[in-house]
Amino acid sequence: MAYHPGADRIWSVYKQRDIAMQKKFYLPALVFMVAFIGFITADLDAQYICGDANGDATVNVSDAIWIANYIFIGGPEPNPFLAGEANCDGTVNVSDAIWIANYVFVGGNDPCDFDGDGIPDCWTECPPTVTDYDGNIYQTVLIGDQCWMMENLKVTHYRNGDPIPNVTDNAAWEGLTTGAYCAYNNDPLNVATYGRLYNWYAVDDSRNIAPEGWHVPSDAELKQLEMYLGMSQAEADAIGLRGTDEGGKLKEAGTTHWIAPNTGATNESGFTALPGGLRSYDGTFYSMGYLAYFWSSTEGSSNYAWSRYLSCYSSQVYRYDYSKPYGFSVRCVRD
């Protein structure tokens, strides 16, 4: 089952003729529930709680009423939307209200665990967020069959807790053959928006810079993303500028972060690529606002690795193998 927890969520509600039938059978039960609001609750410790339609971090009868109001009267959309989708059928409707009522009053399955096996079901394919070792929280988006971070990586430790060196000196950066990171222009104020820049040695380190259950995408996985957005296999395999508008579908739209004209940027995919620039092999910084560079985990040769970049002047995607000491942004994909 595919869910899109990014900006472009796809959802539907029952047809009007179906709603009329639902009113007849379920509305009396929902009225009954009102009398019990506040008496029976089930607190769930999760950032996104399945069934928590009104976003108060508690699953109780008020969530069932919230969903009923949304379906029957046109009330506010469940917030966050997928939290109202309690039974994992891909639609917020009266069956979710019944599911929540059963959970609260009868002791039915946890709304996060539709089949009762103890494993959350609704967001198994692409959870709404992922948290790295440092506690940074990243929004995610499902694109085709791949679950991607919507933000550039910021982590300063490998997955086992070992620190990744923060190398600010240009000469020291140039001589590296081990993992390191930096902020663009060594300015920590750039990190919140653009994330950090990593050399490829950090990407390749066996201690892993990606959160548990995630990894830096391979060149083949980046091709899969590009082909889902419209490239042919031949285009994806080429070097240099490729495709037509796939880069535009990946770039954040507008000029809040990208320099004008930000050609073809629609962010149709929800990937929200940002122009974090790069750090060259000699330690100098270039192109924030103009270019977004991303490492793959795939080695090109002993001294080079495959990468992608997007430009404010193009809607295409550039594929090239760059020298491993370069500092690029990193996006992670779910295992």
C-alpha positions, 0 to 999 in steps of 0.5 A: 500500500502506497502513502505519500506523507509529503506535501502532495498527499493523495486521498479521497472520501466516500461518494455522497450516496455512500455517506447517506448510508453511513449516516443511517447506520453509524451516526447514532453510535457516534452520538453515543460516543460523545457522552464518553469524551474525556473518560476513556483515553489511550495515550500512545508514545509516537510522533505520528499517532495512528488514529490521532485525527485531531492531533492532540497526541491521544487516541480517544473518542474525540478522534472518532467524532473528528473523523465523523465531522470531517466526513459528514459535515465537512469539518477540518481535515484530520491533522496530520492527515494520515493520523486519521487513517486508522485502519490502513485502507488508504482512505479517511472515512467512517470506518476509521471512526468505527475502528477507533471506537472499537479500540477505545471501548472494546479493546480492539487492535491498536490503530497503528497495528491493523492486523494485531501482529505488534508491528505498525502497519499504516506507515510501514512503507514510508514513515512520515519522519526519520530521526538521525543519531543526533536527534535531527528529524527529517520529513520523508516522501514516497516517490514511486517505490522509494522512500526518500528524505525531503531534507539534506542530511545534518548528522555529525556522528556515524550510526555507532556514535563515532564523531565525523570530523568537522574539518574547516581548514582548506589545506586539511580538507584537501589532504583527506582520505577519510570521512569529514563534514562541514557547513557551507562557508563553515557557517553553522547558520547554513545547516538548518536549511541546507544541511551539511556537506560530506566528502565521499569517504564519509558516505562510504564509511562502514559505520554509516552516516544514514539513520538505522534502516536507511542508506545513501542511495546507489547510482542505480537507485538514483537512476530508478528515481529519475526513470520514475520521473520520466527518464528512459533507461538510455538517458539515465545511463548517460553522463552529463545533462540528461532527461528533460524536466526530471530535475525540475520535478526534484527542485524546490519551486520558487526563488526563496532558496534557489537563484532565479530563474530556477528553470522548470522547478515544480517539486512535483515529486516532493523531493524538495531539492535545495541548492546547498552548493559544494566544497571543492577538493581544495576546500573552497566553497561554491554555488550555494543558491545555484547548484544542488550536489548529491553523492551516491554511494557508488564508486566510479573509479579509485579516486571518483564516485558518482553524483548528481547535480541540479542547477537553477538554470536547467530542468535536467539532471547532471550525472558525473563522477567527481573526486572523492574529496569534494563536499556534497549534500547527502539525501538518504533512502529507506532500506 
